[in-house]
Amino acid sequence: MTDVYAAWAAAHALLLFILLPLLSGAGALLFARCCRGLSRRGRGLCFALGIGASFAVFLALAIAVGSQGAVVEFDRALAGSLSMSMSMPLLWLLSWFTYLGDRNFLTGISVLMTLYLLWNRQWRLAAFCAITTGAGGALNWLLKQNFERLRPEHDHGYASAAGWSFPSGHSSASMAVYGTACYLLWRLAPPSWRLPGIAVLAALIVAIGLSRILLQVHFASDVIAGFSVSLGWLALCVAAERGLRASGERGERLQ
């Protein structure tokens, strides 16, 4: 059965690459609209549920990969089907998308965001940005060293990748950096920019993750694990920043 699902996904790779980011952008837009109407306590509950669910997904995938069960079977079947069905023009397009999740490129974005916040004396948000993105990268490295999963074979020449496979560094870093950018947009951007910006960034995060699968440099579970662990870390950092901001506001009122 896993072979059937893998073959279907490989045959509809371009459709999935278009549809899934669009759905993710729409989902992020809906989530942001819902959060805007919640009370502070309601938002806190959402963050708590998000943190728990994200880390639960990662833990489930980690156990599944370690047990070499159906998830690993599907991963291998999908990678094998993709290697036989991907066209050269699509691989070329995907290679451009995957660059947007490159570690050096995202490090540059993170540094620029932090410097901008420091320039504008947004000390707490600058610390939030540096810690969320920097520690998120360190967390991914530690997890890779722990699992030591080999990558799928790929020899098409449109992407090169070294190091361990689980969880995906591109997916994890994209979620950390572009997710941080989403929060900064929500906090600092003009109201008319917030929802469109969040939708575009959410779609970009998913497109980068999909590009890693379709280029066959990562298994599907690598990408989902990278998304889930970084989303949990991001939600934890956002909850901490919100808590510090609320404490600061209470202290100012008491003075």
CORQUINOR-V9016 format. One line per field, one symbol per residue. ss: DSSP state (2 for helix, 1 for strand, 0 for the rest). psi: psi as a letter, one per 20 degrees, with the letter a starting at -180 (. if undefined). burial: # if it has 24 or more other C-alpha atoms within 12 Angstrom, else .. A space follows every 50 residues. Layout:
# CORQUINOR-V9016
ss: ???
psi: ???
burial: ???
This chain:
# CORQUINOR-V9016
ss: 02222222222022222222222222222222222200022222222222 22222222222222222002222222222222222002222222222220 00222222222222222220002222222222222222222222222000 00000000000000000022222222222222222222002222222222 22222222222222000002222222222222222222222222222222 22220
psi: hhhggghgghhkggghhggghghgghghggghgghhiqrggghhgggggg gggghggggghggghhilbhghggggggggghhiipqghghgghhgghhi jqggghgggggggghghghjkmgghggggggggghgghgggggghghlpq rqppkijiqqprarhprpgggghgggghgghgghghhhqqhihggggggg hghgghhgghhhghikiqrghgghgggghhgggghghgggghghghgghh hhhh.
burial: .....##.##..##..#..##..###.##..#..........#..###.# #..##.##..##..#.....#############.##....#.###.#### ###..##.###.##..#......##############.###.##..#.## ####...##.#..#######################.......####### ##########################################........ .....
